[in-house]
Amino acid sequence: MGNPHILVIPYPEQGHIIPLLELSHCLASYGFKITFVNTQHNEERIRNASGLKVKGKIEEFIERINASDSDKISCILADQTIGWALELAEKKGIKRAAFCSAAAAMLVQGFSIPKLIEDGIIDKEGTPVKMQTIMLSPTMPAINTAQLVWACLGNMNSHKLFFALMVKNNQSMKLTEWLLCNSAYELELGAFNLSPHIIPIGPLVASNRLGDSVGSFWQEDSTCLEWLDKQPPQSVIYLAFGSSTVLSPTQFQELALGLDLTNRPFLWVSRPDITNGTPDAFLQEFEDRVSPQ
């Protein structure tokens, strides 16, 4: 029998892909064979920098691999937001592990949904009955109901869809042998005490290992490093909004002007598609005014 073979299935967003790639590197260093699944769209974006290969339909792919005698898939490691992958693993009789790329507190909020409904804090669609501050446990920070992970999306349709997905995924996660989280006991002791079956394995960041990190949708821009090295320690404001956040033109301009008014050096990771409709003239004028000379 060869080394255990793990099929890794991420949610197709950069913030989910990168930590699962880091975990995959760690597992590979211990002798596990890793097959990392990617979507066609994201694979084309990542391939510009890394050259990862795309896989086809998951179930057909599993059946083809498991038809061999020596290379069968031992475990499916899937992002906890894609419960169908865990259900597929159970159907195929394959061991299952779920991975949360975010904080354990997000998982705990999801697990608390039945009690929140029972206590009348939210309705059956996840909408807060009223705006109030609650505590999921005495050892966790208080949270306003408007900031529950599914209720803070700013769009009622997205709110309802995300809430329904969390409810469904709660059931799928019951099928797993392991529930892993990109966090640490020291960071979220209260959350781990409330849900002790969550296993902290983080933080998973590229600096934890040597070599180039893969998974970014954009090529690395190192031109800022010389400027950054000249700034005093802890003096630079850093901003990054992930791979999917979109700002309105007004939000973008207000943020840009607010940064300018701080009179502090800042490093803003701004995607080409972070906003739609911001005038090019404003962007050019702002860049000319604040760029290092």
C-alpha positions as CSV (number, residue, x, y, z in Angstrom):
1,M,0.0,0.0,0.0
2,G,1.4,3.4,-1.0
3,N,1.2,6.7,0.8
4,P,-2.2,8.0,1.7
5,H,-3.8,9.9,-1.2
6,I,-5.8,13.1,-0.3
7,L,-8.2,14.8,-2.7
8,V,-8.3,18.5,-1.8
9,I,-11.4,20.5,-2.9
10,P,-11.3,24.3,-2.1
11,Y,-14.1,26.8,-2.4
12,P,-13.2,28.7,-5.6
13,E,-12.1,32.0,-4.1
14,Q,-8.5,33.1,-3.5
15,G,-8.9,33.5,0.3
16,H,-10.0,29.9,0.5
17,I,-7.6,28.5,-2.1
18,I,-4.3,29.8,-0.6
19,P,-4.7,28.4,2.9
20,L,-5.7,25.0,1.6
21,L,-2.7,25.0,-0.7
22,E,-0.5,25.8,2.3
23,L,-2.1,22.9,4.2
24,S,-1.6,20.7,1.1
25,H,2.1,21.6,1.1
26,C,2.3,20.7,4.8
27,L,0.7,17.3,4.2
28,A,2.9,16.6,1.2
29,S,6.0,17.2,3.3
30,Y,4.8,14.4,5.6
31,G,4.5,11.9,2.7
32,F,0.9,12.3,1.7
33,K,0.0,12.3,-2.0
34,I,-2.1,15.4,-2.8
35,T,-4.4,16.0,-5.7
36,F,-5.7,19.6,-5.6
37,V,-8.9,20.3,-7.6
38,N,-9.5,23.7,-9.1
39,T,-12.2,25.3,-11.3
40,Q,-11.4,26.0,-14.9
41,H,-11.9,29.8,-14.4
42,N,-9.6,30.1,-11.4
43,E,-7.1,27.6,-12.8
44,E,-6.6,29.9,-15.8
45,R,-6.0,32.9,-13.5
46,I,-3.6,31.0,-11.2
47,R,-1.7,29.3,-14.1
48,N,-0.2,32.5,-15.2
49,A,2.0,32.4,-12.0
50,S,2.0,28.8,-10.9
51,G,1.1,26.3,-13.6
52,L,-1.4,24.1,-11.6
53,K,-3.4,21.7,-13.7
54,V,-7.2,21.5,-13.7
55,K,-9.2,18.4,-13.0
56,G,-12.5,17.4,-14.6
57,K,-15.8,16.4,-13.1
58,I,-15.2,15.3,-9.5
59,E,-17.2,12.1,-9.2
60,E,-15.9,10.8,-12.5
61,F,-12.4,11.7,-11.5
62,I,-12.7,9.9,-8.2
63,E,-14.1,6.8,-9.9
64,R,-11.2,6.8,-12.4
65,I,-8.6,7.1,-9.7
66,N,-10.2,4.5,-7.4
67,A,-10.3,2.0,-10.3
68,S,-6.6,1.5,-9.8
69,D,-5.2,-0.9,-7.1
70,S,-2.5,1.3,-5.7
71,D,-3.6,5.0,-6.0
72,K,-7.0,5.0,-4.4
73,I,-8.2,8.2,-2.7
74,S,-7.8,7.8,1.1
75,C,-9.6,11.0,2.2
76,I,-11.4,14.0,0.7
77,L,-10.4,17.3,2.3
78,A,-12.9,19.9,1.3
79,D,-13.7,23.5,2.2
80,Q,-16.5,23.4,4.8
81,T,-18.6,25.7,2.6
82,I,-19.0,23.0,-0.1
83,G,-21.0,20.4,1.7
84,W,-21.7,18.5,-1.5
85,A,-18.1,17.3,-1.6
86,L,-18.4,15.8,1.9
87,E,-21.7,14.2,0.9
88,L,-20.0,12.7,-2.2
89,A,-17.1,11.4,-0.1
90,E,-19.6,9.6,2.2
91,K,-21.4,8.2,-0.8
92,K,-18.1,6.8,-2.1
93,G,-17.1,5.4,1.4
94,I,-14.1,7.7,1.6
95,K,-12.9,9.4,4.8
96,R,-13.8,13.0,5.1
97,A,-12.2,16.2,6.5
98,A,-13.7,19.7,6.3
99,F,-11.6,22.8,6.5
100,C,-12.6,26.4,7.5
101,S,-10.3,29.1,6.1
102,A,-11.8,31.7,8.4
103,A,-12.1,32.1,12.2
104,A,-13.5,29.4,14.4
105,A,-16.0,32.1,15.6
106,M,-17.6,31.9,12.1
107,L,-18.2,28.1,12.5
108,V,-19.5,28.6,16.1
109,Q,-22.0,31.2,14.8
110,G,-23.2,28.7,12.3
111,F,-23.5,25.9,14.9
112,S,-25.5,28.3,17.1
113,I,-28.2,28.9,14.5
114,P,-30.8,26.5,16.0
115,K,-30.5,28.1,19.5
116,L,-30.6,31.6,18.0
117,I,-33.9,30.7,16.4
118,E,-35.2,29.0,19.5
119,D,-34.3,32.0,21.6
120,G,-36.1,34.4,19.2
121,I,-32.9,36.3,18.3
122,I,-33.3,35.5,14.5
123,D,-36.1,34.1,12.4
124,K,-36.0,31.0,10.3
125,E,-34.4,32.8,7.4
126,G,-31.6,34.2,9.7
127,T,-32.9,37.8,9.9
128,P,-32.4,39.3,13.3
129,V,-35.7,40.0,15.0
130,K,-34.2,43.2,16.4
131,M,-30.8,44.8,16.6
132,Q,-29.2,43.8,19.9
133,T,-25.9,42.7,21.4
134,I,-25.6,39.0,22.2
135,M,-22.9,36.6,23.5
136,L,-22.8,33.1,22.2
137,S,-20.9,32.0,25.3
138,P,-19.6,33.8,28.4
139,T,-16.0,33.4,27.1
140,M,-16.6,34.8,23.6
141,P,-16.8,38.5,22.7
142,A,-20.2,40.2,22.4
143,I,-21.5,40.6,18.9
144,N,-24.3,42.8,17.5
145,T,-26.9,40.7,15.6
146,A,-26.4,43.0,12.6
147,Q,-22.8,41.6,12.4
148,L,-23.7,37.9,12.3
149,V,-21.7,36.5,9.4
150,W,-24.8,35.9,7.2
151,A,-26.6,39.1,8.2
152,C,-23.9,41.6,7.4
153,L,-23.8,41.2,3.6
154,G,-25.7,44.3,2.9
155,N,-28.1,42.5,0.5
156,M,-31.2,40.6,1.7
157,N,-31.1,38.1,-1.1
158,S,-27.5,37.3,-0.4
159,H,-28.2,37.2,3.3
160,K,-30.9,34.5,2.8
161,L,-28.9,32.4,0.4
162,F,-25.8,32.4,2.6
163,F,-27.9,31.6,5.7
164,A,-29.5,28.7,3.9
165,L,-26.1,27.5,2.7
166,M,-24.8,27.6,6.3
167,V,-27.7,25.6,7.6
168,K,-27.2,23.0,4.9
169,N,-23.4,22.8,5.5
170,N,-24.0,22.3,9.2
171,Q,-25.6,19.0,8.3
172,S,-22.9,18.1,5.8
173,M,-20.2,18.7,8.4
174,K,-21.7,16.1,10.6
175,L,-20.4,13.6,8.1
176,T,-16.8,14.5,8.7
177,E,-14.2,12.7,10.8
178,W,-12.2,15.9,11.2
179,L,-13.2,19.6,11.2
180,L,-10.1,21.7,10.7
181,C,-9.8,25.5,11.2
182,N,-7.2,28.0,10.1
183,S,-6.9,29.4,13.6
184,A,-5.2,28.8,17.0
185,Y,-6.3,28.1,20.5
186,E,-4.6,31.2,21.7
187,L,-6.6,33.4,19.3
188,E,-10.1,32.0,20.0
189,L,-10.1,30.1,23.2
190,G,-13.8,30.8,23.8
191,A,-14.9,29.5,20.4
192,F,-12.8,26.3,20.8
193,N,-14.2,25.7,24.3
194,L,-17.7,26.1,22.9
195,S,-17.1,23.7,20.0
196,P,-14.2,21.4,21.1
197,H,-14.5,19.2,18.0
198,I,-13.0,22.0,15.9
199,I,-9.3,21.3,15.4
200,P,-7.1,24.4,15.1
201,I,-4.2,24.0,12.7
202,G,-3.4,27.7,11.8
203,P,-2.4,30.2,11.0
204,L,-1.6,28.8,7.6
205,V,0.5,31.5,5.8
206,A,3.1,31.3,3.1
207,S,5.9,32.4,5.5
208,N,5.4,29.1,7.4
209,R,7.5,27.3,4.8
210,L,10.3,28.1,2.3
211,G,9.7,28.5,-1.4
212,D,7.2,30.3,-3.5
213,S,3.6,30.5,-2.6
214,V,1.0,29.6,-5.2
215,G,-2.7,30.3,-5.4
216,S,-2.7,34.1,-6.0
217,F,-5.0,35.3,-8.8
218,W,-2.6,38.1,-9.6
219,Q,1.2,38.2,-10.2
220,E,3.2,39.4,-7.2
221,D,4.2,43.1,-7.3
222,S,7.5,43.5,-5.4
223,T,8.1,47.1,-6.5
224,C,6.9,48.5,-3.2
225,L,9.4,46.6,-1.0
226,E,12.2,49.1,-1.4
227,W,9.9,51.9,-0.3
228,L,8.4,49.8,2.5
229,D,11.8,49.0,3.9
230,K,12.5,52.7,4.3
231,Q,9.4,53.3,6.6
232,P,9.7,53.3,10.4
233,P,8.5,50.1,12.1
234,Q,4.7,49.9,12.6
235,S,4.1,53.2,10.7
236,V,2.4,51.9,7.5
237,I,-1.3,51.4,7.1
238,Y,-2.0,48.3,5.1
239,L,-5.3,47.7,3.2
240,A,-6.5,44.7,1.3
241,F,-10.1,43.7,0.6
242,G,-9.7,40.2,-0.8
243,S,-10.5,38.9,-4.2
244,S,-14.3,39.5,-4.4
245,T,-15.1,42.8,-2.6
246,V,-16.4,45.5,-4.9
247,L,-16.6,49.2,-3.8
248,S,-18.9,51.7,-5.3
249,P,-17.2,54.8,-6.8
250,T,-18.3,56.8,-3.8
251,Q,-16.9,54.3,-1.3
252,F,-13.7,54.1,-3.2
253,Q,-13.2,57.8,-3.4
254,E,-14.1,58.3,0.3
255,L,-11.6,55.7,1.3
256,A,-8.9,57.2,-0.8
257,L,-9.5,60.7,0.5
258,G,-9.7,59.3,4.1
259,L,-6.3,57.7,3.7
260,D,-4.8,60.9,2.3
261,L,-6.1,62.8,5.3
262,T,-4.4,60.4,7.8
263,N,-1.0,61.9,6.8
264,R,0.4,58.4,7.2
265,P,2.2,56.2,4.8
266,F,-0.1,53.5,3.4
267,L,0.1,50.4,1.2
268,W,-3.2,49.7,-0.5
269,V,-3.6,46.4,-2.5
270,S,-6.2,47.6,-5.0
271,R,-7.3,45.1,-7.6
272,P,-8.1,46.4,-11.2
273,D,-11.7,45.3,-10.6
274,I,-12.2,46.5,-7.1
275,T,-14.6,49.2,-8.3
276,N,-16.7,49.9,-11.3
277,G,-17.2,53.3,-12.6
278,T,-14.5,55.3,-10.7
279,P,-13.3,57.9,-13.2
280,D,-9.8,57.3,-14.5
281,A,-9.0,61.0,-13.9
282,F,-9.7,60.6,-10.2
283,L,-7.5,57.5,-10.0
284,Q,-4.6,59.2,-11.8
285,E,-4.8,62.4,-9.8
286,F,-4.9,60.5,-6.5
287,E,-2.0,58.3,-7.5
288,D,0.1,61.2,-8.6
289,R,-0.6,63.0,-5.3
290,V,0.2,60.2,-2.9
291,S,2.7,58.0,-4.7
292,P,6.2,58.0,-3.2
293,Q,8.6,60.3,-5.1
